[in-house]
């Protein structure tokens, strides 16, 4: 997303790529969400900017803190605090 580590945003579903093909090993996030919409009418995708995506790295302090902040936001229902990407 190009943000600082630990920053999070609501990702509009129209920003997801629809180019990936479904196969027996993977499904694009766009296709998965479209499938889930038949069961769940409102889906909100929230992304957290990682500090590192290197293999074997554990979750960073920044991302762990963001998860706690998001948890508080979700429990309180104050979704307006989450910026849009």
N, C-alpha and C positions, 0 to 999 in steps of 0.2 A: 504494500500500500504506500510505501515511501514515508512512513511516519516514524516518530521516535519510538524506541523499544517500550512496550507497555501501553502505548496509546491504542485506543480502540474506537471503532466506528461501526455504524450500521451500514452494511453493504447493500445497496439497491440491487434487487434480483436481476434487473435489466442490464447490470454491469457484468454479469457472469457470462462466460463464453459458452456458446451452444455448439461449438465445433467438434468436441470430442465425441467419438463414436462409442456406443455401448458394446462391451464384449464380456466374456466370462470372467475377466480379471478386474475390470474397472467400469465405473459409470461416472459421467461428468456430474459435478455438483448441480449444474443447471437442470439436467435431466432428473436427478434425484429429487430436487425440490419440486419440479413440475409433477412428478409422480405423487409425492407426499401431499400436494395441494388437494388431491381428491379425498384425502382423509382429514387434513388439517387446513381449515380455510385461511388462516393468517400465519405466515411464516416470516420471521425476522432473522436475518443472518447478521451476526456480529463477528467482526474480525479483530484480533489483537495482533499488533505488530510484534514479531519475535525479535529477540536480541541476536539470536544465532539459530541457524537451521542446520548446523554441522552435525553429522552423524555422531551419536553417543553423548551429545550435550544434554544436560538436564535443564529443567525449566529455570529461567532466569528470575531474579528477584523482581524485575520490572513486570514481567508477565504474571508472576504469582500475585503481585500486588494488584494488577489490573483485574485478575479473576476475582479477588476479594471485593474490589470496588464494584464490579459488575454484579456480583452476587447481592450486594447491598441495594443496588439500583433495582434489580429485579424483585427483590423481596418487598421493597417500598413501593414498587409500581411507578417510579418516577423515570420512565423511559425517555422523557424529553431531555434528560441530562446527557444522553448519548448522541454525539454529533453524527451527521450523515457524511459518508465518504463522498 
